[in-house]
Amino acid sequence: MHASDAATASATRVPFQGPTMALDLPADSFRRYDESPDPWFYTQPRFVEHIDDGAIAAVTQLYRELFPTGGRILDLMSSWVSHLPAEVDYRQVVGVGLNEEELAANPRLDAYLVQDLNASPSLPFEDHSFDAAGICVSIQYLTHPVEVLRELGRVLRPGAPLAVTFSNRCFPTKAVAIWQSLDDAGHAELVTRYLQAARNWSDIRALDRTPPAFGSDPLFAVVGLRSASEARATV
Ligand SMILES: C[S@@+](CC[C@H](N)C(=O)[O-])C[C@H]1O[C@@H](n2cnc3c(N)ncnc32)[C@H](O)[C@@H]1O
């Protein structure tokens, strides 16, 4: 499909009327330059690191601090690397992403699932069946982030941690428009609002874990705990 065809297709699409709309953001906040189906963009595996070693170490350290040893971990928007601390054993690590070759090559995953979260935000997992979750350098690609984060809350046990990490890089044709219009502080505010709108997260905090080394990629996080009470609305 040419870009112009994609634009036409998306312009005639019925607008999504889910909880993401409750964010009250400008119209077209979740449009992307490339509106072709996401699996097309991820057809070829990319065995690359998306942030530098210092920023990866910061993600790993955050997971080390937050994720319980022996827990069942969900790596959402996963690839061939999960950045989990090598010395920590988990009961099971499950990855969800778009490229099967990458997921199959990820040595930390015990199980994986290929699922387009923009086409289908519902997660095929039991309620309260995970002890922690991470979304690393990927939240900017979600067109229905509140629905996905609410689902993530559903599958985590009450009190379980979530770490959403991000830097200042992205695939610009696939990142949503609102992400591209904001700076680092704005990204942290946006992800905080996503979690608040999902209504099943508590203790939401924005962190700057940028490594001190000059020239390192910046690394930011928004973390939260799966709240004790259920969100009233369903996805
Ligand atoms: C920049 S990569 C980050 C991968 C990995 N989390 C990491 O830290 O290296 C973005 C990831 O988001 C996933 N992704 C992008 N759009 C997605 C979608 N619509 N549904 C599910 N996963 C998606 C891709 O599979 C890809 O692995």
The ligand as an ORCA input file, in Angstrom:
! r2SCAN-3c Opt
* xyz 0 1
  C      11.788     -0.492     19.503
  S      11.289     -2.157     19.616
  C      11.604     -2.526     21.318
  C      11.754     -3.980     21.568
  C      12.180     -4.357     22.986
  N      11.141     -4.048     23.949
  C      13.498     -3.750     23.387
  O      13.591     -3.196     24.487
  O      14.438     -3.832     22.602
  C       9.530     -2.027     19.528
  C       8.806     -3.315     19.779
  O       7.418     -3.061     19.881
  C       6.730     -4.119     19.320
  N       5.477     -3.596     18.763
  C       5.349     -2.512     17.972
  N       4.071     -2.338     17.610
  C       3.379     -3.337     18.198
  C       2.023     -3.723     18.172
  N       1.111     -3.049     17.447
  N       1.652     -4.826     18.883
  C       2.562     -5.528     19.590
  N       3.866     -5.211     19.647
  C       4.273     -4.132     18.939
  C       7.612     -4.685     18.221
  O       7.440     -6.067     18.086
  C       9.003     -4.340     18.696
  O       9.627     -5.467     19.231
*
